[in-house]
Amino acid sequence: MNLEGKVAIVTGGGTGIGRAIARRFVSDGARVCIIGRRPELLEEAAGSLPTERVKTCAADVSDWAGVGRIVQTALEFGCGLHVLVNNAGMEQPLAGVVDLDPGVWDRVIEVNLSGPFLLMKAVIPHMIEAGGGSIVNISSLAGIVNPPLMPAYCASKGGLISLSKQVAVDYGAYS
């Protein structure tokens, strides 16, 4: 894939899938803004990559001020925003609706659903300005087929699937 001249934001980029996506995007020519909550993991993820192609930003994707910092950091590359990968996510302790702490419900929804919403809200205008872009929202089979005792996680991932479809309907013509 040729990503030369493109700028990508990858959330949850300090470890695992997000880190692998960021590494691949850099090898394909992109400039990448790696996002996560733990600065030490971000620095480790960025450490083996060319410094002129990587920026890091420690932020909570469910916080509007944090999302603003993420976008500003990515815009520092000076060539627009073209790709958003919403990979940050969290699971929940196994519990049915009756036993699930409402605070856990809220946090899972904030990170897995509200975070991608806020990032898309902030990034889409920049993508339109740049002539189009691509958004990849990492969901889960649990958003379609519900395993037991995971109401918050399943609701958040099912909601993300639906939100992705809605954004495609509303803004797909700009990509």
N, C-alpha and C positions, 0 to 999 in steps of 0.2 A: 504494500500500500504506500502511495506517495503522499506524505504529509508535509513536504517542503513548503515553508512559508506559512504554515498553519500554527495557530495557538490553541492548545487544549488545556482544559481544567479537568483534573482527575481527583475526585474525592475518595477518601478512604485509601489514599495512595501510599501510606506509610508501610503497609504490609500486604501480603497475599495477592489477591486478584488485582487490586488497584495498583500495587507496586509493579506487577508484571505488565499491566496496561501502560503505565507511564514509561517504563523501560522500552517497550515495543514502539510506542509513539515517538520517542526520542530517536530510536534506531531507524525509524521511517522518515525522519526529517523534521518532526514537529518541535516546537518550543512548548514545554509542558510546565504547568503550575500544579504542583503536587500538594494536595490538601489532606490534613488530618488534625487530630486533637493533640497529638504528642510530638513536640518538636524534635525529640531525640530520634524517633522513628523516621520522621521526615528527612532529617539530615542524613541518616543512614541510607535511606532510599535514594537520595540525591547524590550521595557520596561518590558513586562509581560512574556518574553520568557527566557529560560535558557541561561545565558551569554556565556557559553562555546559552544553553538550551533549557535550563531548569531553574525554576524558582519554587520556593516552598512557602506555605502559609499555614500556620497553626490557627485553626478556627473551628467553631462549632457550626455545622451546616444548618442547624435549626434556629440559629440566631441571626436576625436581619443585619445587625451591625457586623457580625462575622462574615456574612455573605458579601457585604460591601467591601470588606478588606480583601476577600478572595478575588473579587472582580477587579479591584484596583491593582492587586499584585499581578494578575494575569495581563492587564492592560499595560503594565510597565514594559512588556516586550515591544510595544509600539507598533504592532501590526494587526490589531483587531482581535476578535474572538471567533473561533471557528468550530470548536468541538467541546462539548460538555459530557463528561462521563460521571453520572451520579451513582457511585459505587458504595459510598459510606452507608453503613447499616448496623443494626444491632438486633440481637435476638431477645427473647424474654425467658424468664424461668418458667418451667412447665407448670401451668395452672389453668384451670377452667375459668370462665367468666366470674363465677361466684367467689373464687379464691384469689383472683388476680388483684393485686394492689392497684388502685386507680392511678397512682403516681407512675407505676411501671407502664401501664397502658399509655398514659400521656407521653412519656419519654420515648417509647417505641414509635408511636405515631409521629412525634416531632422529628425524630432522626430519619425514619424510613420513608415518610410521606411529605411532611411539611418541609423538610430540608430540600429535597428535590424540587418541590414547588417554588420555594424561595429562590433557589439557584436558577431555575428556568425563567422565573419572572425577571431576575436581574440580568441574565445573559442574553435572552432572546433579542432585545433591542440592539445589542451590539452585534449579534449574528446577522440581523437584517441589515444593519449599517455596513457590515463587511461583505454583503452580497450573498449571504446564506450560511448555513452551518449544519452540524449534525449533533443530535442529542442521543445519548445512550443511557437508558435507565436500567440499572441492574436490579431485577426483581428476583423472584423465586418461584419454583413450582408450588410452594405453599400459598402463593397468591391465587392459585387455580384449584388445587386439590388440598383440602385442609387436613393436616395431621392433627391428632388429638392434642388438646391442652395447649394450644398456641393462638388464642384469639387475637391478641394485639399484633403479633407478627403476621399472621395470615391476613388480617384486615389491612395492615399497612402495605403489604406487598400486592394484595388484590387492588387496593386503591391506587398504588403506583402504576399498575398495568392500565387501569382505566384512565388515570391522569395522562399517561403517555399517549394513549389513543386520542384523547381530547386535544392535547397539544399538537399532535400530528394533523388533526382535522383543522384546527384553528390557524396553524402557522406553517404547515407543510409546504405551502406554495412558495415560501421564501427560501427553501433549502436548495 
